Amino acid sequence: MAKNISEFIAIMTAQFPVKRLAIFLAATVLLLPNQANAQQKIPILVYHSIAEFTGSGQKELYVTPENFKKQMEYLKEHGFTLMTFEQWDQVNHVKKPIFITVDDGYKDHLNILETFQTLKDPAFRPAATLFIISDFIGNRNRLSKADLQMLAGTGMFSIQSHTATHPDLTKTTDYKKELEESKLKIEQITKRPVIALSYPYGNTNNKVITETRKYYKFGLTTTPGPFVKSNFPEELYTLPRTYVKYSDTLADFANIVNGLDRKEHRDR
């Protein structure tokens, strides 16, 4: 029996005419397991408020600072690499890539910085992408320009766009304001490129994708599940994201980041 692929090809070449061998090898490539073709699952998580729930708003959109810290500790202890979209081309060259995204630009997102500062070390470099509604910057309970400049300056945060006013993009016509002006405003504040857009409510369609491509390299939905490369032409503009919820236990979180259903452990 052949011990490796090279020996296998040598044996088959000796036994089969060239044309038959070519057909045989083509079929073999399709049928045999191929590690190079294995589809890597890349989790992209989405958070909203990192704060205690006080009765206002949707409870499941909150994650307490304590739970957020435990979740980041889990990622650190289990060898995940936290990435931002500027690093997308590196996802196949790092161990266990994962993206932490946070929508809406609430003031309580400063709690993320506190956790990151506590956990960072030479072996673990925390990173998150904040998707900001540009016309809401500096409003009550929202991050200010100074906050965004400070966060961008830490090297741990990528500041990206969540549109100008948070409309359903499938129902708007003012794409210039919502997409281009939002991008330019955030870039002016942070002095860094804005390359990713989080669709409000996760809603998109062909028209929205066409408009988004004019200004951004990535578009993010809230379709749950990890990203698996498919070579679909618009795959970078329909990136999935999985909510991390108030009710999620650490076991739920572990399932999510490992590509499983969040409640799978509860059914055993």
Backbone as a ProteinNet text record, in pm:
[ID]
protein_1_A
[PRIMARY]
MAKNISEFIAIMTAQFPVKRLAIFLAATVLLLPNQANAQQKIPILVYHSIAEFTGSGQKELYVTPENFKKQMEYLKEHGFTLMTFEQWDQVNHVKKPIFITVDDGYKDHLNILETFQTLKDPAFRPAATLFIISDFIGNRNRLSKADLQMLAGTGMFSIQSHTATHPDLTKTTDYKKELEESKLKIEQITKRPVIALSYPYGNTNNKVITETRKYYKFGLTTTPGPFVKSNFPEELYTLPRTYVKYSDTLADFANIVNGLDRKEHRDR
[TERTIARY]
84.9	0	87.6	44.6	121	120.9	234.8	248.7	217.4	222.1	193.4	142.8	104	46	144.2	271.5	372	388.6	395.7	410.8	286.7	169.4	43.3	39.8	80.4	79.6	177.6	293.4	393	338.3	269.5	212.3	105.6	17.6	-91.9	-41.3	64.7	121.5	175.1	232.8	288.6	179.4	59.9	-45.1	-149.4	-163.2	-269.8	-213.3	-276.2	-241.9	-265.8	-200.6	-203.6	-344.7	-425	-558.4	-645.6	-639.9	-721.2	-673.5	-542.4	-487.8	-537.1	-540.6	-585.7	-728.6	-814.4	-954.4	-962.7	-883.3	-885.1	-842.3	-736.9	-687.1	-784.6	-849.5	-948.2	-1061.3	-1107.4	-1213.8	-1165.5	-1040.4	-985.3	-981.4	-941.8	-936.2	-1073.4	-1177.6	-1313	-1365.2	-1323.7	-1383.6	-1308	-1176.8	-1099.3	-1101.7	-1095.2	-1087.7	-965.1	-980.7	-869.6	-863.9	-763.8	-752.4	-744.3	-682.4	-669	-804	-902.4	-1034	-1130.6	-1084.7	-1171.9	-1218.1	-1346.1	-1403.5	-1391.3	-1313.2	-1294.3	-1417.2	-1463.6	-1575.1	-1519.7	-1556	-1506.1	-1622.2	-1623.9	-1732.8	-1719.9	-1831.5	-1840.4	-1951.9	-1915.8	-2012.8	-2062	-2185.2	-2238	-2295.2	-2252.1	-2300.6	-2368.3	-2446.9	-2502.3	-2459.4	-2521.7	-2486.1	-2406.1	-2292.8	-2213	-2239.7	-2348.1	-2393.5	-2493.9	-2518.9	-2624.8	-2760	-2853.6	-2987	-3065.7	-3119.8	-3191.9	-3340.6	-3389.4	-3531.8	-3569	-3474.6	-3502.4	-3444.3	-3527.6	-3480.6	-3501.7	-3444.2	-3458.2	-3349.5	-3391	-3297.2	-3193.7	-3236.8	-3145.2	-3035	-3049.2	-2943.8	-2835.1	-2850.3	-2749.8	-2662	-2537.1	-2446.5	-2379	-2383.3	-2324.4	-2172.8	-2108.7	-1961.9	-1896.1	-1956	-1899.8	-1903.4	-2016.4	-2026.7	-1938.4	-1930.7	-1843.4	-1698.6	-1656.4	-1519.1	-1497	-1593.4	-1580.2	-1571.6	-1648.3	-1645	-1509.5	-1454.1	-1322.7	-1213.6	-1229.7	-1135.4	-1140.3	-1260.2	-1273.2	-1195.8	-1210.9	-1139.3	-988.3	-944	-801	-750.4	-823.3	-780.1	-784.4	-866.7	-882	-815.2	-725.9	-638.6	-700.5	-806.6	-865.7	-783.3	-787.7	-722	-828.7	-836.2	-934.6	-885.2	-972.7	-931.6	-1029.1	-983.1	-1070	-1067.6	-1155.3	-1172.2	-1055.1	-973.1	-849.4	-756	-777.7	-691.6	-754.8	-860.7	-936.3	-847.8	-753.8	-668.5	-580.5	-575.6	-490.4	-566.2	-697.7	-777	-731.4	-674.5	-628.4	-486.7	-428	-289.3	-274.9	-386.9	-381.7	-462	-438.2	-507.1	-643.4	-747.9	-883.9	-927	-937.6	-978.7	-1122.8	-1148.5	-1283.4	-1295	-1414.6	-1440	-1542.6	-1507.7	-1598.9	-1651.5	-1781.9	-1839.4	-1942.4	-1953	-2040.5	-2113.5	-2245.4	-2325.3	-2376.3	-2397	-2474.4	-2394.5	-2274.2	-2191.4	-2237.9	-2286.7	-2329.4	-2209.6	-2233.5	-2128.8	-2075.7	-2163.3	-2119.7	-2019.6	-1991.8	-1888.6	-1749.4	-1739.1	-1612.1	-1579.5	-1680.4	-1655.8	-1573	-1581.7	-1500.8	-1353.1	-1320.9	-1181.6	-1125.9	-1203.3	-1156.8	-1123.8	-1211.2	-1186.1	-1062.5	-1050.3	-935.4	-804.2	-803.3	-681.1	-641	-740.3	-713.1	-654.5	-702.3	-667.2	-548.3	-515.2	-411.6	-275.1	-200.2	-62	7	136.2	205.3	145.4	78.6	22.2	-124	-189.7	-332	-354.9	-392	-413.4	-561.5	-635.4	-778.9	-804.8	-916.8	-955.2	-1105.3	-1165.7	-1308.8	-1336.8	-1445.9	-1491.9	-1617.8	-1615.2	-1731.1	-1799.6	-1926.9	-2004.6	-2086.8	-2054.7	-2103.9	-2209.6	-2317.8	-2417.5	-2366.4	-2319.6	-2238.4	-2314.2	-2442.8	-2518.2	-2552.5	-2529.3	-2559.8	-2436.6	-2321	-2197.8	-2212.6	-2183.4	-2191.8	-2329	-2430.2	-2562.9	-2563.1	-2670.6	-2683.5	-2666.4	-2583.9	-2555.4	-2479.5	-2423.7	-2345.9	-2200.4	-2112.9	-1971.6	-1951.8	-1859	-1826.9	-1712.4	-1682.9	-1567.5	-1439.4	-1426.4	-1306.2	-1296.6	-1410.1	-1411.1	-1361.2	-1413.3	-1375.7	-1228.4	-1178.1	-1036.5	-949.7	-992.2	-917.3	-918.1	-1035.2	-1046.1	-965.7	-974.5	-896.6	-747.1	-708.8	-567.8	-507.6	-591.9	-539.6	-485.1	-526.5	-486.6	-569.3	-667.5	-751.2	-889.4	-921.9	-1055.6	-1050.2	-1132.9	-1155.1	-1291.6	-1296.4	-1420.8	-1478.6	-1595.6	-1656.2	-1799	-1868.8	-1997.3	-2118.9	-2219.3	-2352.3	-2456.4	-2413.7	-2488.1	-2489.6	-2557	-2565.1	-2678.4	-2795.2	-2912.8	-2983.2	-2925.6	-2980.8	-3116.5	-3130.2	-3254.5	-3248.2	-3361.5	-3364.2	-3318.6	-3201.5	-3144.6	-3224.2	-3305.7	-3388	-3507.5	-3527.4	-3642.8	-3602.8	-3474.9	-3428.3	-3379.9	-3364.3	-3308.5	-3186.7	-3163.7	-3053.4	-2925.3	-2874.6	-2755.5	-2631.3	-2628.4	-2511.2	-2491.4	-2598.3	-2588.1	-2557	-2634.7	-2624.4	-2494.1	-2442.3	-2322	-2196.4	-2198.2	-2076.6	-2049.7	-2150.5	-2127.7	-2093.6	-2155.3	-2120.9	-1974.9	-1933.1	-1794	-1697.2	-1723.8	-1633.2	-1627.9	-1741.1	-1744.7	-1662.1	-1676	-1600.4	-1451.7	-1417.6	-1276.5	-1215	-1292.8	-1242.2	-1211.9	-1291.7	-1272.5	-1153.7	-1146.5	-1045.4	-915.8	-921.8	-805.3	-763.6	-861.9	-836.4	-943.3	-910.5	-1007.6	-1129.8	-1244.8	-1368.6	-1401.6	-1394.3	-1405.7	-1521.3	-1588.9	-1694.9	-1822.5	-1935.3	-2067.3	-2150.2	-2210.5	-2308.3	-2446.5	-2522.3	-2655	-2750.9	-2818.8	-2919	-3024.1	-3054.8	-3150.1	-3102.4	-2981.7	-2929	-2987.5	-3066.1	-3141	-3059.1	-3063.7	-2996.4	-3067.8	-3036.2	-3086	-2988.3	-3020.2	-2926.3	-2894.5	-2994.8	-2972.5	-2880.6	-2905.7	-2822.5	-2678.5	-2660.7	-2525.6	-2455.2	-2527	-2468.3	-2419.8	-2500.8	-2462.5	-2348.7	-2352.6	-2249.6	-2112.7	-2109.7	-1983.1	-1910.9	-1983.5	-1921.8	-1828.5	-1854.6	-1782.7	-1711.6	-1752.1	-1702.5	-1654.4	-1570.6	-1521.3	-1599.4	-1674.8	-1748.8	-1886.9	-1985.2	-2118.3	-2164.3	-2213.1	-2246.1	-2395.2	-2449.5	-2589.3	-2601.3	-2720	-2736.9	-2791.7	-2762.6	-2795	-2703.9	-2759.8	-2674.7	-2590.9	-2479.3	-2391.3	-2253.5	-2153.9	-2017.7	-2004.4	-1901.6	-1869.8	-1796.6	-1842.9	-1775.4	-1758.5	-1636.6	-1609.7	-1681.5	-1750.5	-1827.6	-1794.9	-1716.2	-1686.4	-1810.3	-1916	-2032.7	-1987.3	-2019	-1964	-1986.3	-2097.6	-2128.4	-2104.4	-2024.5	-2014.8	-1958.3	-1872.7	-1818.1	-1916.7	-2029	-2133.4	-2258.5	-2247.9	-2356.8	-2298.8	-2199.7	-2133.2	-2231.6	-2235	-2325.4	-2268.1	-2356	-2311.9	-2408.3	-2355.8	-2437.9	-2445.2	-2567.8	-2587.3	-2534.9	-2472.1	-2446.1	-2552.4	-2629.6	-2748.3	-2728.8	-2814.4	-2812.2	-2825.5	-2911.6	-2941.2	-2837.9	-2741.5	-2642.2	-2553.9	-2541.4	-2445.7	-2307.5	-2206.3	-2072	-2065.6	-2142.7	-2148.3	-2213.6	-2317.8	-2379	-2275.9	-2202.4	-2100.5	-1995.5	-1952.8	-1852.9	-1905	-2031.9	-2090.5	-2088.7	-2128.1	-2134.6	-1998.3	-1895.5	-1763.6	-1696.9	-1749.6	-1696.2	-1784.5	-1876	-1954.9	-2071.6	-2116.3	-2228.8	-2351.8	-2465.6	-2585.2	-2567.2	-2610.8	-2584.1	-2643.2	-2752.5	-2818.5	-2787.8	-2693.5	-2670.9	-2641.3	-2563.8	-2525	-2643.9	-2751.4	-2866	-2952.4	-2929.8	-3012.4	-2948.3	-2832.8	-2761.7	-2815.6
-120.9	0	124.6	225.3	349.9	419.9	476.8	545.2	693.4	751.7	893.1	919.1	1044.3	1078.4	1057.2	1094.1	1079.7	933.5	844.4	701.9	647.2	695.8	653.2	689	811.2	855	772.7	742.5	663	524.7	462.7	329.6	333.9	435.8	445.6	477.6	556.8	590.7	466.4	375	252.9	157.6	168.5	71.5	120.1	251.8	305	388.7	382.7	477.5	619.5	716.8	855.3	911.2	890	949.3	892.8	759.7	697.8	744.2	761.5	807.8	948.3	1035.8	1173.2	1175.1	1093.1	1086.4	1031.6	926.9	864.6	962.8	1038.6	1132.3	1247	1292.2	1399.3	1354.4	1230.9	1178.4	1161.7	1119.9	1100.2	1230	1340.1	1470.7	1510.7	1477.4	1514.6	1428.2	1301.8	1207.4	1192.2	1207.1	1186.7	1310.7	1293	1409.5	1492.1	1621.5	1710.4	1821.6	1818.3	1916.2	2058.4	2076.1	2210	2268.8	2178.4	2226.1	2233.4	2197.3	2203.2	2346.3	2362	2494.6	2541.7	2644	2699.6	2780.2	2757.7	2834.4	2951.1	3072.9	3192.5	3261.1	3258.9	3325.2	3477.1	3543.4	3689.3	3719.4	3770.3	3794.7	3938.3	3960	4096.2	4121.5	4233.4	4282.2	4417	4459.5	4594.8	4670.6	4642.7	4713.7	4623	4674.3	4603.5	4674.6	4636.5	4707.8	4621.6	4657.6	4593.4	4635	4542	4575.4	4640.6	4759.5	4835	4846.7	4772.3	4773.8	4850.8	4920	4999.1	4929.8	4911.7	4847.8	4697.6	4630.5	4485.5	4415.8	4339.6	4277.4	4190.8	4116.3	4023.8	4094.4	4226.1	4300.8	4349.5	4319.7	4356	4235.1	4261.7	4163.7	4236.1	4179.1	4248.3	4254.7	4356.7	4363.7	4238.3	4181.7	4060	3944	3925	3815.9	3840	3965.2	3996.2	3961.3	3994.9	3962.8	3811.9	3736.1	3590.2	3534.7	3592.6	3548	3575.8	3693.6	3725.4	3639	3609	3518.4	3380.7	3336.6	3207.7	3209.1	3316.1	3325.1	3322.9	3392.3	3395.9	3257.9	3192.2	3062.2	2952.2	2970.8	2866.7	2902.8	3000.6	3025.5	3091.9	3169.4	3242.2	3366.5	3405.2	3527.5	3629.4	3738.6	3843.4	3932.3	3955.5	4025.9	4137.8	4230.5	4333.2	4318	4389.3	4365.3	4415.4	4501.1	4539	4418.6	4316.5	4197.8	4078.8	4102.1	3991.2	3897.6	3950.8	3867.5	3772	3789.9	3705.5	3592.1	3581.3	3485.1	3340.9	3309.1	3172.1	3148	3249.3	3238.3	3254.3	3257.2	3268.9	3155.4	3133.9	3027.8	3075.7	3003.1	3025.6	3172.8	3227.3	3367.8	3389.3	3505.2	3542.4	3694.3	3742.8	3886.6	3926.3	4026.4	4084.2	4214.5	4223.1	4346.5	4399.9	4532.1	4597.5	4711.2	4705.4	4801.4	4918.5	5030.3	5146.2	5254.3	5226.1	5331.7	5384.7	5295.6	5338.1	5371.9	5460	5501.2	5382.4	5284.7	5170.6	5081.1	5110.2	5034.4	5063.2	5168.4	5194.5	5082.9	5007.1	4892.9	4785.6	4781.4	4685.4	4717.3	4845.5	4887.4	4840.7	4855.2	4813.3	4664.8	4584.1	4440	4409.3	4472.4	4447.6	4484.5	4595.7	4637.6	4538.2	4476.5	4378	4249.7	4209.3	4078.2	4078.3	4193	4194.3	4156.8	4084	4050.7	4016.6	3987.7	3961.9	3847.9	3752.4	3638.1	3657.8	3756.7	3779.7	3927.7	3957.4	4096.6	4118.8	4174.7	4195.6	4292.5	4271.8	4361.5	4353.1	4465.7	4469.6	4574.9	4556	4653.2	4719.9	4852.2	4929.1	4988.6	4957.7	5012.1	5129.8	5248.5	5374.8	5437.4	5486.8	5566.2	5709.7	5757.1	5879.6	6003.6	6015.7	6134	6131.2	6017.7	6005.6	6027.5	6047.2	6066	6186.5	6166.1	6274.5	6294.4	6219.9	6228.7	6164.3	6183.8	6125.5	5973.3	5921.7	5778.5	5723	5811.7	5766.1	5810.9	5738.3	5774.7	5910.5	5987.8	6119.6	6108.7	6218.7	6222.1	6189.4	6248.4	6223.4	6076.3	6014.2	5871	5789.4	5819.2	5743.5	5761	5881.2	5906	5830.6	5830.5	5759.5	5609.1	5552.8	5409	5367.3	5444.9	5413.7	5419.6	5511.8	5529.4	5417.6	5335.1	5223.6	5111.1	5108.7	4999	4873.6	4878	4760.6	4771.4	4887.8	4910.4	4962.5	4903.5	4952.8	5020.9	5145.7	5222.2	5222.7	5162.3	5146.7	5201.7	5188	5256.7	5167.2	5228.7	5167.7	5261.6	5332.3	5435.3	5568.1	5666.2	5799.6	5810.7	5751	5768.6	5638.4	5524	5392.1	5364.5	5388.2	5350.7	5205.8	5150.6	5024.4	5055.6	5010.7	5047	4990.9	4889.2	4835.1	4925.3	5028.1	5116.9	5262.8	5289.9	5427.8	5451.3	5577.8	5612.2	5703.1	5755	5849.9	5775.2	5697.6	5617.6	5704	5816.1	5903.4	5948.4	5992	6035.9	5917.8	5811.2	5700.2	5622.9	5612.4	5532.4	5617.2	5708.9	5787.3	5889.9	5969.5	6074.5	6016.5	5904.7	5839	5795.7	5733.1	5688.5	5805.3	5913.4	6028	6094.6	6102.9	6166.2	6087.9	5956.5	5873.8	5878.5	5874.8	5883	6015.5	6121.9	6252.7	6254.5	6183.2	6179.2	6092	5972	5874.9	5881.8	5945.1	5950.5	5811.1	5721.6	5584.7	5543.4	5452.7	5412.7	5343.3	5371.1	5301.2	5210	5079.4	4982.6	4885.8	4890.4	4793.7	4864.2	4807.1	4860.5	4752	4786.2	4699.3	4747.4	4661.8	4701.1	4716.7	4830.2	4844	4733	4674.3	4563	4439.3	4444.3	4332.8	4320.8	4420.2	4409.8	4455.3	4375	4411.3	4345.8	4389.6	4327.6	4362.8	4325.3	4347.9	4495.4	4580.5	4724	4777.4	4738.2	4784.5	4737.6	4614.1	4562.1	4640	4668.8	4746.9	4882.6	4949.3	5080	5067.5	4964.6	4944.9	4922.5	4849.4	4819.7	4945.9	5055.1	5179.1	5238.9	5207.9	5276	5181.8	5054.4	4963.3	4831.6	4762.8	4631.4	4517.5	4549.8	4447.6	4500	4410.4	4442.2	4331	4368.1	4267.9	4264.4	4143.3	4119.9	4075.3	4028.3	3961.1	3820.5	3764.7	3624.8	3539.8	3455.8	3382.9	3274.8	3244.9	3139.5	3192.3	3104.2	3146.1	3170.7	3244.9	3263.5	3140.2	3087.4	2977.5	3019.2	3023.3	3071.5	2984.4	3049.6	2977.2	3021.4	3129.4	3190.3	3249.4	3269.7	3344.7	3487.6	3545.4	3677.2	3786.5	3780.4	3885.7	3842.4	3738.1	3683.5	3782.9	3874.2	3972	4084.4	4086.5	4187.2	4125.1	3997.4	3929.2	3849.8	3908.1	3837.1	3809.8	3686.5	3653.5	3699.7	3721.4	3753.1	3687.9	3642	3578.6	3667.3	3696.8	3776	3701.5	3775.1	3725.9	3790.7	3707.5	3755.1	3760	3837.2	3850.6	3714.2	3628.9	3499.8	3392.3	3420.6	3318.7	3284.4	3155.8	3109.8	3101.9	3077.6	3063.4	2939.7	2836.7	2717.2	2748.9	2831.7	2876.6	2949.7	3039.6	3117.4	3024.8	2925.3	2830.7	2757.6	2718.3	2653.2	2745.1	2870.2	2965.6	2981.4	3005.2	3034.3	2909.9	2793	2669.2	2612.4	2695.7	2658.3	2567.2	2560.8	2475.5	2560.1	2493.6	2563.2	2603.8	2724.6	2777.2	2689.8	2617.4	2539.3	2390.1	2352.9	2210.9	2132.7	2192.3	2121.9	2094.4	2172.2	2156.2	2037.9	1984.9	1874.9	1739.2	1737.9	1611.1	1539.2
0	0	0	-75.8	-82.7	51.3	88.8	217	207.5	89.2	73.1	-68.3	-95.4	-224.9	-339.5	-318.4	-424.6	-464.3	-363.4	-391.5	-461.6	-418.5	-478.9	-627.8	-661.3	-801	-883.9	-826.1	-898.1	-931.6	-835.5	-857.6	-966.4	-957.5	-1052.9	-1193	-1202.5	-1333.4	-1402.4	-1325.9	-1381.7	-1429.8	-1371.6	-1400.2	-1500.5	-1515	-1599.2	-1714	-1830.6	-1937.2	-1889.8	-1953.9	-1907	-1901.4	-2006.8	-2009.2	-1898.3	-1879.9	-1774.5	-1637.9	-1623.3	-1495.5	-1463.2	-1562.9	-1539.7	-1489.4	-1551.6	-1508.1	-1366.5	-1339.5	-1207.1	-1098.3	-1124	-1023.8	-1001.1	-1106.3	-1091.1	-1000.8	-1020	-934.5	-791.7	-775.8	-641.8	-563.5	-629.1	-562.9	-510.9	-588.2	-547.8	-434.8	-430.8	-337	-206.6	-209.6	-88	-0.5	133.8	222	189.3	187.7	154	256.8	339.7	447.3	393.1	277	220.4	183.8	152.2	113	230.3	349	466.5	488.7	521.2	536.1	680.4	701.1	833.8	874	995.9	1050	1130.7	1091.8	1159.5	1230.2	1364	1435.8	1428.8	1402.4	1409.9	1509.3	1625	1731.8	1726.5	1772.8	1779.8	1918.6	1975.2	2104.2	2082.4	2182.6	2181	2306.5	2418.8	2542.2	2634.7	2681.7	2782.2	2914.3	2978	3097.7	3172.7	3297	3374.1	3315.7	3309	3260.5	3373.1	3346.4	3449.8	3420.2	3322	3291.8	3168.1	3106.2	2986.7	2864.1	2761	2639.2	2640.5	2541.3	2528.8	2610.7	2706.9	2800.1	2729.4	2627.8	2561.5	2483.1	2461.2	2391.6	2486.9	2614.7	2714.2	2746	2776.3	2837	2951.5	3070.1	3184.5	3170	3226.2	3220.8	3277.6	3382.5	3442.4	3343.4	3276.8	3180	3058.2	3014.4	2900.8	2934	3054.5	3093.7	3095.3	3146.5	3148.4	3006.6	2916	2776.9	2712.4	2738.3	2682.9	2747.5	2875.9	2942.3	2877.6	2840.9	2772.8	2640.6	2564.1	2436.7	2458.3	2561	2591.2	2631.5	2720.1	2772.4	2666.7	2564.1	2462.4	2329.9	2332.9	2219.2	2098	2117.3	2005.1	1971.7	1845.4	1799.1	1763.3	1838.3	1812.6	1699.2	1601.6	1480.8	1446	1361.1	1303.8	1151.8	1083.1	939.7	856	912.4	844.6	830.5	912.6	913.5	842.5	768.9	709.7	627.1	554.8	469.7	549.6	681.8	765.6	834.2	810.5	888.2	869.7	756.2	732.9	782.8	846.1	890.9	1042.1	1112.7	1258.5	1320.7	1448	1520.4	1568.8	1532.4	1582.4	1574	1453.6	1439.6	1482.9	1541.2	1582.7	1577.3	1545	1536.7	1642.3	1722.1	1820.2	1760.5	1735.1	1682.2	1781.1	1785.9	1883.4	1812.5	1811.9	1735.7	1819.3	1752.1	1799.9	1871	1919.6	1977.8	2111.6	2197.9	2331.2	2419.9	2515.5	2609.3	2689	2715.4	2796.5	2723.7	2598.3	2528	2583.7	2662.9	2731.8	2830.1	2873.3	2961.6	2891.9	2759.8	2684	2700.1	2695.6	2710.9	2844.2	2949.9	3082.3	3084.3	3024.8	3018.1	2935.3	2820.6	2733.7	2802.3	2873.1	2941.4	3049.4	3111.9	3216.3	3159.3	3041.5	2987.3	2891.4	2835.3	2731.4	2788.9	2710.1	2742.7	2610.9	2612.1	2485.1	2403.2	2469.7	2398.5	2359.2	2417.3	2389.4	2364.2	2242.1	2202.1	2172.3	2265.5	2244.7	2129.4	2061.8	1952.4	1931.4	1897.2	1868.9	1763.4	1691.8	1593.1	1645.3	1656.4	1700.6	1578.2	1560	1448.6	1499.3	1448.4	1502.6	1410.8	1470.8	1398.1	1400	1286.5	1287	1333.5	1302.6	1345.6	1494.3	1560.4	1703.5	1791.4	1729.4	1806.5	1899	2027.5	2124.7	2185.4	2137.5	2198.2	2336.3	2408.6	2542.3	2534.3	2621.8	2630.8	2510	2427.5	2312	2325.9	2258.6	2258.9	2192.3	2246.7	2192.1	2091.5	2024	1933.9	2009.8	2129.1	2209.4	2247.8	2280.4	2312.5	2194	2076.7	1957.3	1924	1938.1	1912.9	2012.5	2138.4	2241.3	2215.2	2184.1	2160.2	2037.7	1930.9	1810.8	1840	1926.2	1958.9	2041.1	2104.4	2184.4	2097.9	1971.3	1884	1902	1992.7	2018.8	1955.4	1900.3	1846.7	1703.7	1619.9	1484.5	1484	1440.5	1441.7	1300.4	1283.9	1152.1	1151.5	1040.5	1021.7	1044.1	1108.4	1124.6	1062.8	958	883.9	959.6	900.3	960.7	1061.3	1028.1	1115	1151.4	1114.2	1147.7	1081.5	950.9	883.2	835.5	800.6	728	585.6	548.8	418.6	301.6	326.4	218.2	188.8	273.5	256	236.1	228.8	211.9	69.8	34.3	-97.1	-84.5	37.1	56.5	94.3	0.5	27.6	43.7	-23.3	-13	131.3	196.1	335.4	427	413.4	507.7	494.5	374.8	352.4	335.6	240.9	214.9	324.4	360.1	459.2	595.8	631.5	757.7	758	649	635.4	650.1	577.8	579.3	716.3	784.3	915.9	1017.1	1015.5	1109.9	1077.3	949.7	910	952.9	945.7	986.9	1136.1	1213.4	1358.6	1396.7	1339.6	1383.1	1303.2	1185.5	1095.3	1049.6	1041.7	997.5	896.3	804.1	701.9	762	705.5	740.2	622.9	645.9	536.7	554.2	669.8	698.1	740.8	700.4	733.7	800.3	913.4	977.6	936.5	866.9	820.8	939.1	953	1059.1	1049.7	1163.3	1173.8	1097.9	1046.7	968.9	830	787	661.1	540.7	436.6	312.2	195.1	75.5	-47.6	-159.3	-280.9	-391	-411.2	-399.5	-416.3	-307.3	-183.9	-72	-90	-131.6	-153.2	-264.1	-371.2	-481.1	-432.2	-350.5	-297.6	-196.3	-114.1	-11.9	-75	-184.2	-252.1	-299	-318	-364.5	-259.3	-132	-23.8	73.5	77.3	180.7	119.9	196.2	154.9	219.1	325.7	399.3	437.4	437.9	487.2	579.6	697.9	799.4	829.1	830.6	861.8	1007.6	1044.5	1174.5	1151.4	1034.9	1009.9	1097.7	1185.4	1280.5	1213.9	1278.3	1231.1	1198.7	1192.8	1158.4	1008.8	972.1	830.7	780	667.6	599.5	453.9	408.3	272.2	169.9	77.3	-23.5	-165.7	-178.3	-308.1	-374.6	-297.5	-343.6	-370	-485.8	-522.3	-418.6	-346.7	-250.4	-105.8	-84.1	50.7	152.2	109.8	203.5	233.6	162.2	187	248.9	284.2	355.3	472	537.8	646.9	760.5	810.4	920.8	1053.9	1150.2	1286.6	1384.7	1494.1	1596.9	1719.5	1763.9	1884.7	2006.9	2095.9	2230.9	2318.9	2389.4	2459.7	2610.8	2674.1	2819.9	2887	2832.9	2896	2866	2779.3	2744.5	2863.3	2889.2	2989	2924.2	3004.3	2947.5	2858.1	2893.1	2808.3	2674.2	2675.9	2550.3	2464.9	2528.9	2458.5	2397.7	2474.1	2424	2300.9	2304	2186.9	2065.3	2085.9	1974.6	1908.4	1988	1929.8	1873	1909.2	1853.6	1743.1	1692.5	1576.1	1602.7	1729.1	1765.7	1795.9	1812.2	1857.1	2001.7	2037.5	2171.7	2281.2	2256.8	2361.2	2351.5	2266.5	2240.9	2367.7	2457.4	2579.6	2669.4	2655.9	2745.1	2705.4	2585.6	2537.3	2562	2624.8	2645.6	2767.8
[MASK]
++++++++++++++++++++++++++++++++++++++++++++++++++++++++++++++++++++++++++++++++++++++++++++++++++++++++++++++++++++++++++++++++++++++++++++++++++++++++++++++++++++++++++++++++++++++++++++++++++++++++++++++++++++++++++++++++++++++++++++++++++++++++++++++++++++++++++++

